[in-house]
Amino acid sequence: MTWFLGLGIVGVVLLVLSLVFDGILEGLFDGLGLDGFLDGLLSLPVIAGFLSMLGFTGAIVMGTSGLGAVAATAIGVPAGAVTGWLAYKLSRALMNDRSGTAPSGGDLIGVAGSVVTAIPADGYGEVLVHLAGQPVKLSAKSPVPLARGAEVWIAETLSHTAVSVRQVER
């Protein structure tokens, strides 16, 4: 039973290592021509799930039923295989999830905001806009001077942190 508990603990430790050192172990094989070796069914989370389920299932079987190591292994291997397969499917689903794409500079065009630092003519000040529900402060340039508190909309993105604004007409 000690061996099975040891396998279970090793699996949990491997899982923690795979979370902490994500991608480092895969990078070790790049120079050996084994690119992608640890990306699929032999990824570290899959191996960790298999080992921990095999170990803990084997320990439970031996501790509760009195069956020997062979029977515990025979029950633990399929349980580990199912857990490894589920870890593989879950990791693929998480890696392929594209629903949380970050806003880009093009998403700023037409967004309304307000001036928080006065903008001189053809100079820079600051505006506060709400993008994807989050307040974002950006450097802003305007062809006309704009006082603090003026309502503006973004006409053009100049860089990741700078925009050109126009005053909202009333």
N, C-alpha and C positions, 0 to 999 in steps of 0.2 A: 504494500500500500504506500510505503514511503516513496518508491519510485514514481508512482502515479501522481502523488502530491507534488513531487519535484518537477515532473513534466508540466503540471498545471501552473505552478509558480513560474517556471521558465517561460511558458506561453504568455503569462500576464506581463512579465518583465520585457519580453520582446515587443509586446503591444505598446507598452509605455515608451520603449526606445524608438519604435517606429513613429510614434507621435512626436517625440521630442526631436529626433534627428531625421525628420522627413526628407527624403531625397538624397541624403548623404550616402547611405549604403548603396543605393542604386548607382550613384556616381562613381563608386569604387570599381565597378565593372566596366566602365566606359572604355578604358584603355585596353581591355582584354578581348575586345570584339564581342562582348556579351551584352550589347546594348539592348535594353528592353527585357532582359532576363528576369528582373524582379518586378515587372510592371503588371503582369496578369495573375494567373492562378498561383504563381510562386512569389507573390508579393509578401512583404514582411507581415502585414496585418492578417493575411490569409493563413500563413504558417503559424502565426501566434494564436489565431482562433482555433486552428486544428489542434495544436499542441495542448492548449489549455483545456479544451473540451475533452480531448482524449484522456488527459491526466486526471482531471476532476471527476469525469464519468467513471473511469477505472477505479479511482479511490472510493467513490460512492458505492459502486457495485461490490467491491471487495469488503467494504465496511458494513454494508447492510445485508448482504445475502450470504456471505461466507463462501462465495465462489472463488476459484483460484485466479491467478494472473492471466491465464489463457482466456478464460471466459470474460474477464474484465476487459482485456484487450479487444476481444471479438465484439464486445458491445461498445467500447470506447472509440474504436476506429470509425465506424459509421457515424457516430455522433460528432466526432471531430471533422469528418468529411462534410457533413451537412453544415456545421458551423463555419468551416472554411469557405464553402460555397456561398453561404449567406454574407460573409464578410466581403467576398469578392463582388457579389452583386450590389451590396450597399456602397462599397467604395466606388464602383463604376457609376452608380446613380449619382453619388455626390460629386464626382469629378465631371460628369457630363451635364450638371445643372447649370444652365445659362440664364436663369431667371433674375439673377442679381447683378446685372451688368451695371457698371459705374457710369454716371453721367459724363458726357464728353463736352468739349467746348461748344460744339454745335447745339447742344441742348440749352445753352444759355441765351441764344438769340431770341428776342421777344419777351424775355422774362422781366417782370416789373420789379423795381426795388426803390430804395431811397438813399439819398446822399448822406453819408455819415461824416465825411470830411469834405469841406467845400472844394469845388473843382474850379480852378481858374481857366480862362479861355485858352484852349490848346495846351493845357497843363494837366497834371494828374491830381486826383483826390481819391476818395474811397466811397464805394457804394455797398449797401447790404441788400442781398437778394436771398430768396428762399428757393433752393434747388432740391428737388426730390424730398421736400419736407424738412430740409436742413438749412439753417442760416449760413450763408457764405459771404465773407467780406472780400471784395476784389478791388484792385487798383482800377481807377476809371479815368478816362479821358473824354473831354467834351469840346466841341467847337465853340461853345458859348459858356460863360461862367455860370455855375450852378451853386446856389447856397445850400447850407446844411438843411436837411429835411425835405428838399425838393424831390418830387416823385419822378422817376426816370424809368426807361426801359432800355435793355441792352440791344444795341444795333449791330455790334460786331465783336468778335473775340480777337484780341491782339496777341495774347499768349495764354498760358495756363492760369495766370493770375491777374491779367489785365484785360479790360474791355473798353469799348467805345460806347458811350451812352447818349441818348437823346432825351430831352425833357418831355414829360407827358403833357400833351396839349389839353387844356380845359376850355 
